[in-house]
Amino acid sequence: MAKGLNYLANSVALLGYRDREQGNFTTVAWITQVSVKPPMVLVNVAPGRYAYQKIKESGEFTLAILSEEQKEIADFCGKNSGAKVDKIKELNLPVVPGEKVSAPKLTTAIANLECRLVQEIPVGDHIVLVGEVVADDVPYPAKRPLIFHQWKYLD
């Protein structure tokens, strides 16, 4: 692996998708804004991930931007497959459905982005999902985001 890539800092988010009664989440850190008009983001996921299959089926997803106080949520959602674990139920996460998509929003996140999938691009060992932000909310703008840097959370 290119050692220089370890110096990129990334926000950590929960990627929400339609599944079960309330939906489910997986943790992602390779996300970025790619357009202002229309507002668009990209998120990278491994093609074998359960979340990818569910997003491909529904054509929509959410991104819940986590705060630095939510490391345990990020760890649990990243280490457990949604195919086996209802993470919302297991962690008793406070969620509501999106206003414009059916994927869940995390009410304790700094911000939630509701996205419609507009493009999938296979790149190396991941799939780039490009989503148009069709709604968003920022319940906790003063909180600091959880940042992933050099394979650990930045303090």
N, C-alpha and C positions, 0 to 999 in steps of 0.2 A: 504494500500500500504506500502511496505517496505520503511521506511524513508531514509535509506542509499542510495537508488537509486537516491534521489535528489542531491547527490553529484557527480554524473557522469556528465561530461561536454561533449557536443556534438556539432559538426559542424552543421551548418544549410545549407541546399541545396534546390534547386528546383528540383523536380522529374518531368522530362519531358516525355511526351507521345504523340503518334500520335493521333490527333483529329482535326477536322475541317481543315481549310486551312493550318495554320502554326503549329498546335499542341497546347498543353496546358501544364500547370504546376500545381503542388501542392507542398506545403512546407513539408519537412521532416527533422527530426533531429536525428533519430535513424539510423545512417549509420556507417559503418566501413569497412576497408579493411580486407579481409579474406584469401587472397592468393597472392603470388608474381609471381609464375610461374604455371599457367597463372595468370595474374593480375585479381583479382576478388574483388568485393565489395558486401556487403549486405545492404539492406534497409528494414525497417519494415513498413508495411502499414496495416491499418485496412481493413478487407475483404469487408466491405460495401462501401469503397471509390470508387468513379467514376474512379479515376486514376488506381486503381488496375484492374478494369474490362478492361480498354483500354490496359494496359500493358499485361494482360493475352491474349487478342486478338492478339496483334501485336508481342509479344515475344521479345520486346526491350524497352529500356528507356535511358534517359540521366540523369545525375546529374550535376547541375550547382552549384558549391560551392560559396556561397554568401560571400560578404565582410561585415564588420561591418557597412558600410554606406548603406546597403540595407535592413534594418529592415522593412521599410514600404512595400517593395515588399514581404518579407517573411510573414508579417502579412496578407496582402491582399490575397495572394495565399493560405494561410492556412485556412482562414476564409470563403472563397467562393468556392462553388463546381463547378468544371469544367463542370458538367452536365447543369448548368444554366448560367455560365459566361465564356466568352472568355477572359481569363485573359491577354493574350498577347495583344489583341486589346484594352481592357479596360485600361491597364497601359501603352500602347504604348511601350512595351518592345522590345528592339533590338535583334532579333533572326535570326538565320540561321539554315537550316537543318543540321543534322549530316552528316559527311562524309561517315560513314559506317552504320548508322541507320537513320530512317526517323523522329525520335523524334527531337524536337528543342533544339538548344544550345543557351544560353544567352550570347551575345557577351560582356557584361559588368561584367560577373562573374569572380572570381579569376581563376577558372579552370572549364572545362567541361569534363565529362567522358561519353563516348558513350558505352552502354552496351547491350549485348545480354542476355536475360533471360535464365539461365541454370537450375535453380531449384526454386521450391516454397516449403516452409516448414511451415505448420500451427503450430503456437506456441502461446498458450494462446489465447488472444483476437486479435492477429495480425497474419499477414502472412509475413514470411521472404522471400524476393526475393533475390536470389543470381544471380548476373550478372557478366559476363566476360567482362572486359574492352577491347573493340576492337579498340578504338581510343580515344585520349584525346588531349586537348590543354590547355595551361596556359597563357592566355593573360595578367593577372595582378599579377605576382608572388610576388610583393612587398606589396600588400594589406594584411591587417589583416583579418582573417576569422571571420564571425559572429558565436558566440558561445552561445549555450543555456545551462543554468545552473540554477538549483533550480527554474524551471518554469518561467524563465525570461532570457532576453539576458544579457550576461556578458559585463560589460563596461570596 
